[in-house]
């Protein structure tokens, strides 16, 4: 079970965490609501490609990846969302779309949206559509060593001017 593997990893590294069971939910916003977690604290995991290499983007549930902004960090490389068929086998035992943001456990680089670093705690899917884990962001950062970049915008209020996207984050 992916949840047990993740819990064992957290236990081995002395991380304090809480496991929360919730009703079946699939989108990150639904999961956050079902588990009574703020959409700013719920970290969704998005699998994307940098040329032919897969990586994880981790950002708040209420936000979306801004590939235009992200591409500035990967000049000359082709970025795209990975399809479920492309990444299904990379997360053994995980339900599709419920993979945790621990790319280091799956041989993937992890890129975290700067907006998420403002949260003291984060919650995320634990490999199923009915269980999440909540823990300190500092512990997540210590274990995963993600690259922190500015690449997200709040999807609830789509700005007319791309420069206004960042006003929500400041």
Residue frames as a rotation matrix with the C-alpha (Angstrom) as fourth column:
UNK 1
0.580 0.815 0.000 0.00
0.815 -0.580 0.000 0.00
0.000 0.000 -1.000 0.00
UNK 2
-0.034 -0.619 0.784 1.41
0.536 -0.674 -0.509 3.43
0.844 0.403 0.355 -0.93
UNK 3
0.623 0.323 0.713 0.08
-0.360 -0.691 0.627 5.01
0.695 -0.647 -0.314 2.25
UNK 4
0.961 -0.272 -0.046 2.00
0.187 0.516 0.836 2.55
-0.204 -0.812 0.547 4.41
UNK 5
0.224 -0.917 0.330 5.22
0.944 0.120 -0.309 3.12
0.244 0.381 0.892 2.42
UNK 6
0.049 -0.145 0.988 4.87
0.137 -0.979 -0.151 6.88
0.989 0.143 -0.028 2.84
UNK 7
0.851 0.308 0.426 4.06
-0.367 -0.232 0.901 6.60
0.376 -0.923 -0.084 6.56
UNK 8
0.757 -0.638 -0.141 7.09
0.630 0.657 0.415 4.34
-0.172 -0.403 0.899 7.07
UNK 9
-0.026 -0.767 0.641 9.29
0.772 -0.423 -0.474 6.90
0.635 0.483 0.603 5.31
UNK 10
0.278 0.207 0.938 7.92
-0.269 -0.921 0.282 9.71
0.922 -0.331 -0.201 7.49
UNK 11
0.992 0.105 0.065 8.31
-0.096 0.324 0.941 7.62
0.077 -0.940 0.331 10.65
UNK 12
0.490 -0.872 -0.017 11.92
0.869 0.490 -0.065 6.72
0.065 0.017 0.998 9.77
UNK 13
-0.329 -0.611 0.720 12.67
0.586 -0.730 -0.352 10.43
0.740 0.306 0.599 9.41
UNK 14
-0.653 0.024 -0.757 11.02
0.738 -0.206 -0.643 11.46
-0.171 -0.978 0.117 12.68
UNK 15
-0.859 0.392 0.330 8.21
-0.147 -0.806 0.573 13.45
0.491 0.444 0.750 11.07
UNK 16
-0.668 0.741 -0.067 5.06
0.198 0.090 -0.976 14.26
-0.717 -0.665 -0.207 13.02
UNK 17
-0.873 0.435 -0.220 1.98
-0.355 -0.256 0.899 13.93
0.335 0.863 0.378 10.81
UNK 18
-0.373 0.850 0.373 -1.73
-0.390 0.221 -0.894 13.29
-0.842 -0.478 0.249 10.95
UNK 19
-0.972 0.191 0.139 -3.63
0.219 0.510 0.832 10.94
0.088 0.839 -0.537 8.66
UNK 20
-0.468 0.865 -0.181 -7.12
-0.534 -0.440 -0.722 12.09
-0.704 -0.241 0.668 7.72
UNK 21
-0.761 0.366 0.535 -9.69
0.598 0.715 0.362 9.80
-0.250 0.595 -0.764 6.13
UNK 22
-0.536 0.613 -0.581 -12.37
-0.523 -0.781 -0.341 11.45
-0.663 0.121 0.739 4.01
UNK 23
0.461 0.757 0.464 -15.16
0.040 0.505 -0.862 10.52
-0.887 0.416 0.202 1.65
UNK 24
-0.045 -0.467 0.883 -14.19
0.885 0.392 0.252 9.59
-0.464 0.793 0.396 -1.90
UNK 25
0.758 0.191 -0.624 -13.02
-0.064 -0.930 -0.363 12.69
-0.649 0.315 -0.693 -3.79
UNK 26
0.508 -0.519 0.688 -11.01
0.839 0.477 -0.261 13.16
-0.193 0.710 0.678 -6.96
UNK 27
0.395 -0.403 0.826 -10.14
0.345 -0.768 -0.540 16.80
0.851 0.498 -0.164 -7.60
UNK 28
-0.607 -0.729 -0.317 -7.82
0.589 -0.144 -0.795 18.59
0.534 -0.669 0.517 -5.22
UNK 29
-0.682 0.430 0.592 -10.51
-0.549 -0.835 -0.026 21.13
0.484 -0.343 0.806 -4.35
UNK 30
0.416 0.862 -0.290 -12.98
-0.457 0.474 0.753 18.32
0.786 -0.181 0.591 -3.58
UNK 31
0.105 -0.470 -0.876 -10.42
0.629 0.714 -0.308 16.50
0.770 -0.519 0.371 -1.44
UNK 32
-0.859 -0.461 0.221 -9.61
0.168 -0.662 -0.730 19.67
0.483 -0.591 0.646 0.52
UNK 33
-0.302 0.837 0.457 -13.31
-0.791 -0.487 0.370 20.35
0.532 -0.250 0.809 1.14
UNK 34
0.508 0.518 -0.688 -14.05
-0.155 0.841 0.519 16.73
0.847 -0.157 0.508 2.07
UNK 35
0.025 -0.614 -0.789 -11.14
0.804 0.481 -0.349 16.64
0.594 -0.625 0.506 4.55
UNK 36
0.902 0.400 -0.163 -11.91
0.422 -0.739 0.525 20.16
0.089 -0.542 -0.835 5.89
UNK 37
-0.067 -0.969 -0.237 -8.53
0.777 -0.200 0.598 21.52
-0.626 -0.144 0.766 4.81
UNK 38
0.398 0.146 -0.906 -7.98
-0.223 -0.942 -0.249 24.97
-0.890 0.301 -0.342 3.32
UNK 39
0.919 -0.017 0.393 -7.40
0.380 0.300 -0.875 25.01
-0.103 0.954 0.282 -0.44
UNK 40
0.653 -0.743 0.147 -4.25
-0.640 -0.645 -0.418 27.08
0.405 0.180 -0.896 0.23
UNK 41
0.032 -0.639 0.769 -2.84
-0.892 0.328 0.310 24.33
-0.450 -0.696 -0.560 2.48
UNK 42
0.605 0.218 0.765 -3.80
0.029 0.955 -0.296 21.37
-0.795 0.201 0.572 0.32
UNK 43
-0.252 -0.821 -0.512 -0.85
-0.680 -0.226 0.697 20.56
-0.688 0.525 -0.502 -1.94
UNK 44
0.841 0.505 0.195 -1.84
-0.194 0.618 -0.762 19.06
-0.505 0.603 0.618 -5.25
UNK 45
-0.236 -0.921 0.309 0.63
-0.053 0.330 0.942 17.09
-0.970 0.206 -0.127 -7.32
UNK 46
0.818 0.415 -0.398 0.80
-0.384 -0.121 -0.915 17.71
-0.428 0.902 0.060 -11.07
UNK 47
0.101 -0.778 0.620 2.98
0.459 0.590 0.665 15.48
-0.883 0.217 0.416 -13.24
UNK 48
0.862 0.123 -0.492 4.60
-0.331 -0.598 -0.730 17.29
-0.384 0.792 -0.475 -16.14
UNK 49
0.586 -0.660 0.470 7.32
0.789 0.599 -0.141 16.70
-0.188 0.453 0.871 -18.70
UNK 50
0.488 -0.607 -0.627 10.54
-0.492 -0.785 0.377 18.62
-0.721 0.124 -0.682 -19.22
UNK 51
-0.346 -0.412 -0.843 11.40
-0.927 0.288 0.240 17.39
0.144 0.864 -0.482 -22.71
UNK 52
0.061 0.373 -0.926 11.28
-0.322 0.885 0.335 13.59
0.945 0.278 0.174 -22.19
UNK 53
-0.799 -0.405 -0.445 11.81
0.302 0.368 -0.879 13.65
0.520 -0.837 -0.172 -18.42
UNK 54
0.302 0.953 -0.026 8.92
0.431 -0.112 0.895 13.63
0.850 -0.281 -0.445 -15.93
UNK 55
-0.878 -0.476 0.041 8.80
0.197 -0.440 -0.876 15.88
0.435 -0.761 0.480 -12.87
UNK 56
-0.029 0.877 -0.479 6.30
0.983 0.111 0.144 16.98
0.180 -0.467 -0.866 -10.22
UNK 57
-0.621 0.029 0.784 4.82
-0.086 -0.996 -0.032 20.43
0.779 -0.087 0.621 -9.74
UNK 58
-0.300 0.496 -0.815 3.37
0.931 0.337 -0.137 20.90
0.207 -0.800 -0.563 -6.25
UNK 59
-0.865 0.088 0.493 1.04
-0.054 -0.995 0.082 23.81
0.498 0.044 0.866 -5.63
UNK 60
-0.756 0.634 0.162 -2.03
-0.284 -0.095 -0.954 24.83
-0.589 -0.768 0.252 -3.60
UNK 61
-0.478 0.647 0.594 -5.32
0.701 0.689 -0.187 23.21
-0.530 0.327 -0.783 -4.65
UNK 62
0.515 0.774 -0.367 -6.87
0.438 -0.606 -0.664 26.56
-0.737 0.182 -0.652 -5.60
UNK 63
0.137 -0.588 -0.797 -4.02
-0.604 -0.687 0.404 27.38
-0.786 0.426 -0.449 -7.98
UNK 64
0.948 0.097 0.304 -2.99
0.181 0.621 -0.763 26.29
-0.263 0.778 0.571 -11.46
UNK 65
-0.019 -0.989 0.143 0.39
0.652 0.096 0.752 25.78
-0.758 0.108 0.643 -13.07
UNK 66
0.793 0.109 -0.599 1.41
-0.312 -0.772 -0.554 28.70
-0.523 0.626 -0.579 -15.25
UNK 67
0.539 -0.585 0.606 3.46
0.707 0.705 0.052 26.92
-0.458 0.400 0.794 -17.92
UNK 68
0.700 -0.316 0.641 4.46
0.301 -0.683 -0.666 30.24
0.648 0.658 -0.383 -19.49
UNK 69
0.669 -0.444 0.596 6.09
-0.722 -0.578 0.379 31.32
0.176 -0.684 -0.708 -16.23
UNK 70
0.675 -0.391 0.626 7.53
-0.122 0.778 0.617 27.86
-0.728 -0.492 0.477 -15.57
UNK 71
0.773 -0.358 0.525 9.07
0.635 0.411 -0.654 27.70
0.019 0.838 0.545 -19.04
UNK 72
0.766 -0.519 0.379 11.21
-0.401 -0.847 -0.350 30.74
0.503 0.116 -0.856 -18.21
UNK 73
0.431 -0.602 0.672 13.16
-0.736 0.196 0.647 28.53
-0.522 -0.774 -0.359 -15.79
UNK 74
0.117 -0.312 0.943 13.63
0.294 0.918 0.267 25.83
-0.948 0.246 0.200 -18.44
UNK 75
0.307 -0.021 -0.951 14.70
-0.697 -0.686 -0.210 27.90
-0.648 0.728 -0.225 -21.42
UNK 76
-0.353 -0.455 -0.817 14.90
-0.929 0.272 0.250 25.90
0.109 0.848 -0.519 -24.60
UNK 77
-0.988 0.057 0.145 13.13
0.025 0.976 -0.214 22.88
-0.154 -0.208 -0.966 -23.13
UNK 78
-0.469 0.872 -0.141 9.66
-0.310 -0.013 0.951 21.66
0.827 0.489 0.277 -24.04
UNK 79
-0.932 0.227 0.283 7.17
-0.247 0.175 -0.953 21.59
-0.266 -0.958 -0.107 -21.12
UNK 80
-0.337 0.885 -0.322 3.85
-0.550 0.093 0.830 19.79
0.764 0.457 0.456 -21.13
UNK 81
0.148 0.480 0.865 1.44
-0.947 0.322 -0.017 18.02
-0.287 -0.816 0.502 -18.83
UNK 82
-0.918 -0.383 -0.105 2.06
-0.397 0.895 0.202 14.29
0.016 0.227 -0.974 -18.63
UNK 83
0.017 0.940 -0.341 -0.87
-0.718 0.249 0.649 12.03
0.695 0.234 0.680 -19.43
UNK 84
0.431 0.242 0.869 -2.12
-0.840 0.459 0.289 9.49
-0.329 -0.855 0.401 -16.93
UNK 85
0.998 -0.057 -0.039 -1.00
0.034 0.894 -0.446 6.72
0.060 0.444 0.894 -19.26
UNK 86
0.369 -0.923 0.113 2.54
-0.124 -0.169 -0.978 8.13
0.921 0.346 -0.177 -19.22
UNK 87
-0.402 -0.612 0.681 2.90
-0.694 -0.281 -0.663 8.25
0.597 -0.739 -0.311 -15.43
UNK 88
0.637 0.766 0.086 0.60
-0.638 0.462 0.616 5.51
0.432 -0.448 0.783 -14.12
UNK 89
0.724 -0.379 -0.577 3.47
0.395 0.913 -0.104 3.02
0.566 -0.152 0.810 -13.67
UNK 90
-0.223 -0.861 0.457 5.76
0.017 -0.472 -0.881 5.59
0.975 -0.189 0.120 -11.98
UNK 91
-0.436 0.184 0.881 3.67
-0.862 -0.366 -0.350 5.49
0.258 -0.912 0.318 -8.78
UNK 92
-0.593 0.171 -0.787 3.24
0.011 0.979 0.205 1.81
0.805 0.112 -0.582 -7.90
UNK 93
-0.569 0.451 -0.688 0.23
0.810 0.453 -0.374 1.13
0.143 -0.769 -0.623 -5.72
UNK 94
-0.775 0.297 -0.557 -1.08
-0.015 -0.891 -0.454 4.69
-0.631 -0.344 0.695 -5.95
UNK 95
0.205 0.888 0.412 -4.52
0.755 0.125 -0.644 5.34
-0.623 0.443 -0.645 -7.32
UNK 96
-0.350 -0.343 0.872 -4.32
0.877 -0.446 0.177 7.45
0.328 0.826 0.457 -10.50
UNK 97
0.068 0.330 0.942 -4.38
0.155 -0.936 0.317 11.12
0.986 0.124 -0.115 -9.57
UNK 98
0.936 0.318 0.151 -3.76
-0.106 -0.153 0.982 10.50
0.335 -0.936 -0.110 -5.85
UNK 99
0.296 -0.905 -0.306 0.03
0.737 0.421 -0.529 10.33
0.607 -0.069 0.792 -5.80
UNK 100
0.717 -0.109 -0.688 1.81
0.542 -0.533 0.650 12.11
-0.437 -0.839 -0.323 -2.95
UNK 101
0.951 -0.308 0.029 4.20
-0.230 -0.769 -0.596 14.99
0.206 0.560 -0.802 -3.68
UNK 102
0.449 -0.820 0.356 7.27
-0.399 0.172 0.901 12.97
-0.800 -0.547 -0.249 -2.66
UNK 103
0.852 -0.134 -0.506 8.97
-0.490 0.136 -0.861 12.74
0.184 0.982 0.050 -6.03
UNK 104
-0.135 -0.973 0.187 12.18
-0.980 0.104 -0.169 11.67
0.145 -0.207 -0.968 -4.31
UNK 105
-0.166 0.145 0.975 10.49
-0.464 0.861 -0.207 8.32
-0.870 -0.487 -0.076 -3.52
UNK 106
0.663 0.509 0.549 9.76
0.268 0.524 -0.808 7.83
-0.699 0.683 0.211 -7.23
UNK 107
-0.227 -0.885 0.407 12.93
0.798 0.071 0.599 9.20
-0.559 0.461 0.689 -8.84
UNK 108
0.269 0.410 0.871 11.35
0.839 -0.544 -0.003 12.51
0.473 0.732 -0.491 -9.90
UNK 109
-0.869 -0.478 0.128 12.44
0.397 -0.827 -0.398 16.13
0.296 -0.295 0.909 -9.41
UNK 110
0.131 0.914 -0.384 9.98
0.991 -0.130 0.028 18.21
-0.024 -0.384 -0.923 -7.40
UNK 111
-0.800 -0.243 0.549 9.17
0.319 -0.947 0.046 21.86
0.508 0.212 0.835 -8.08
UNK 112
-0.185 0.718 -0.671 7.10
0.960 -0.013 -0.278 23.67
-0.209 -0.696 -0.687 -5.44
UNK 113
0.197 0.359 0.912 5.14
0.537 -0.818 0.206 26.83
0.820 0.450 -0.354 -6.09
UNK 114
-0.774 -0.586 0.241 6.40
0.187 -0.575 -0.796 29.68
0.605 -0.571 0.555 -3.96
UNK 115
-0.125 0.828 0.546 2.83
-0.670 -0.476 0.569 30.30
0.732 -0.295 0.615 -2.77
UNK 116
0.636 0.394 -0.664 2.84
0.092 0.815 0.572 26.99
0.766 -0.425 0.482 -0.89
UNK 117
-0.295 -0.868 -0.399 5.95
0.594 0.161 -0.788 27.87
0.748 -0.470 0.468 1.12
UNK 118
-0.535 0.161 0.829 3.95
-0.497 -0.854 -0.154 30.46
0.683 -0.495 0.537 3.09
UNK 119
0.564 0.822 -0.072 1.95
-0.473 0.393 0.788 27.67
0.677 -0.411 0.611 4.74
UNK 120
-0.115 -0.557 0.823 3.10
-0.988 0.151 -0.036 26.32
-0.104 -0.817 -0.568 8.10
UNK 121
-0.396 0.069 0.916 1.41
-0.128 0.983 -0.129 22.98
-0.909 -0.168 -0.380 7.36
UNK 122
-0.434 0.313 -0.845 0.40
-0.894 -0.030 0.448 21.23
0.115 0.949 0.293 4.17
UNK 123
0.036 0.484 0.874 -1.90
-0.295 0.841 -0.454 18.32
-0.955 -0.241 0.173 3.44
UNK 124
-0.352 -0.220 -0.910 -1.74
-0.935 0.036 0.354 16.05
-0.045 0.975 -0.218 0.41
UNK 125
0.720 0.580 -0.381 -3.05
-0.633 0.774 -0.017 12.83
0.285 0.253 0.925 -1.08
UNK 126
0.009 -0.693 0.720 -1.45
-0.822 0.405 0.400 9.77
-0.569 -0.596 -0.566 0.47
UNK 127
-0.907 -0.412 -0.092 -1.84
-0.375 0.685 0.625 7.52
-0.194 0.601 -0.775 -2.57
UNK 128
-0.596 0.786 0.164 -5.60
0.799 0.601 0.024 6.99
-0.080 0.146 -0.986 -2.37
UNK 129
-0.543 0.509 0.668 -8.73
0.094 -0.753 0.651 9.04
0.834 0.416 0.361 -3.02
UNK 130
0.577 0.804 -0.140 -9.87
0.198 0.028 0.980 8.60
0.792 -0.593 -0.143 0.60
UNK 131
0.679 -0.396 -0.618 -6.83
0.695 0.077 0.715 9.47
-0.236 -0.915 0.328 2.73
UNK 132
0.599 -0.541 0.590 -4.57
-0.002 -0.738 -0.675 12.49
0.801 0.404 -0.443 3.12
UNK 133
0.133 -0.629 -0.766 -1.59
0.985 0.167 0.034 13.30
0.106 -0.759 0.642 5.29
UNK 134
0.844 0.078 0.531 -1.09
0.030 -0.995 0.098 16.62
0.535 -0.067 -0.842 7.03
UNK 135
0.373 -0.801 -0.467 2.39
0.921 0.258 0.293 17.68
-0.114 -0.540 0.834 8.17
UNK 136
0.440 -0.313 -0.842 4.68
0.085 -0.918 0.386 20.67
-0.894 -0.242 -0.377 8.58
UNK 137
0.992 -0.116 -0.050 5.86
-0.072 -0.198 -0.978 22.22
0.103 0.973 -0.205 5.34
UNK 138
0.339 -0.927 0.160 9.34
-0.940 -0.326 0.104 22.50
-0.044 -0.185 -0.982 6.85
UNK 139
-0.033 -0.308 0.951 9.49
-0.328 0.902 0.281 18.70
-0.944 -0.303 -0.130 7.21
UNK 140
0.801 0.357 0.480 8.31
0.340 0.389 -0.856 18.23
-0.492 0.849 0.190 3.63
UNK 141
0.857 -0.501 -0.119 11.00
-0.456 -0.631 -0.627 20.62
0.239 0.592 -0.770 2.43
UNK 142
0.107 -0.846 0.521 13.69
-0.895 0.146 0.422 18.88
-0.433 -0.512 -0.742 4.52
UNK 143
0.042 -0.034 0.999 12.82
-0.028 0.999 0.035 15.44
-0.999 -0.030 0.041 3.12
UNK 144
0.683 0.372 0.629 12.11
0.572 0.264 -0.777 16.28
-0.455 0.890 -0.033 -0.52
UNK 145
-0.352 -0.813 -0.464 14.51
0.329 -0.572 0.751 19.19
-0.876 0.111 0.469 -1.20
UNK 146
0.426 0.583 0.692 12.17
0.855 -0.010 -0.518 20.69
-0.295 0.813 -0.503 -3.79
UNK 147
-0.797 -0.520 0.309 13.12
0.599 -0.746 0.291 23.54
0.079 0.417 0.905 -6.08
UNK 148
0.026 0.805 -0.592 10.97
0.683 -0.447 -0.577 26.52
-0.730 -0.389 -0.562 -5.12
UNK 149
-0.882 -0.242 0.403 9.80
0.469 -0.509 0.721 28.60
0.031 0.826 0.563 -8.08
UNK 150
-0.418 0.775 -0.474 7.09
-0.278 -0.606 -0.746 31.11
-0.865 -0.180 0.468 -8.88
UNK 151
-0.980 0.022 -0.196 4.82
-0.181 0.295 0.938 29.32
0.079 0.955 -0.285 -11.35
UNK 152
-0.545 0.832 -0.100 1.24
0.838 0.545 -0.029 29.33
0.031 -0.099 -0.995 -10.12
UNK 153
-0.871 0.402 0.284 -1.81
-0.373 -0.915 0.152 31.54
0.321 0.027 0.947 -10.26
UNK 154
-0.698 0.670 0.254 -5.10
-0.070 0.288 -0.955 31.37
-0.713 -0.684 -0.154 -8.42
UNK 155
-0.909 0.313 0.274 -7.66
0.377 0.341 0.861 29.85
0.176 0.886 -0.428 -10.75
UNK 156
-0.153 0.922 -0.355 -10.68
0.916 -0.002 -0.401 31.23
-0.371 -0.387 -0.844 -8.93
UNK 157
0.641 0.309 -0.702 -9.99
0.114 -0.943 -0.312 34.77
-0.759 0.120 -0.640 -10.17
UNK 158
0.160 -0.582 0.797 -8.59
0.963 0.270 0.004 34.76
-0.218 0.767 0.604 -13.67
UNK 159
-0.031 -0.232 -0.972 -6.79
0.191 -0.956 0.223 38.06
-0.981 -0.178 0.074 -14.28
UNK 160
0.943 0.328 0.053 -7.07
0.141 -0.249 -0.958 40.01
-0.301 0.911 -0.281 -17.50
UNK 161
0.580 -0.813 -0.052 -3.41
-0.677 -0.446 -0.586 41.03
0.453 0.375 -0.808 -17.39
UNK 162
0.549 -0.386 -0.741 -0.83
0.346 0.912 -0.218 38.24
0.761 -0.137 0.635 -16.79
UNK 163
-0.527 -0.795 0.299 1.18
0.059 -0.385 -0.921 40.59
0.848 -0.468 0.250 -14.56
UNK 164
-0.049 0.610 0.791 -1.81
-0.881 -0.399 0.253 40.75
0.470 -0.684 0.558 -12.20
UNK 165
0.478 0.230 -0.848 -1.53
-0.020 0.968 0.251 37.01
0.878 -0.103 0.467 -11.52
UNK 166
-0.328 -0.763 -0.556 1.15
0.569 0.310 -0.762 37.58
0.754 -0.567 0.332 -8.92
UNK 167
-0.447 0.222 0.867 -0.80
-0.561 -0.824 -0.078 40.20
0.697 -0.521 0.493 -6.96
UNK 168
0.667 0.736 -0.115 -2.77
-0.428 0.505 0.749 37.33
0.610 -0.451 0.652 -5.36
UNK 169
0.534 -0.514 -0.672 0.44
0.570 0.805 -0.162 35.72
0.624 -0.297 0.723 -4.17
UNK 170
-0.404 -0.813 0.420 2.14
0.236 -0.536 -0.811 38.74
0.884 -0.228 0.408 -2.61
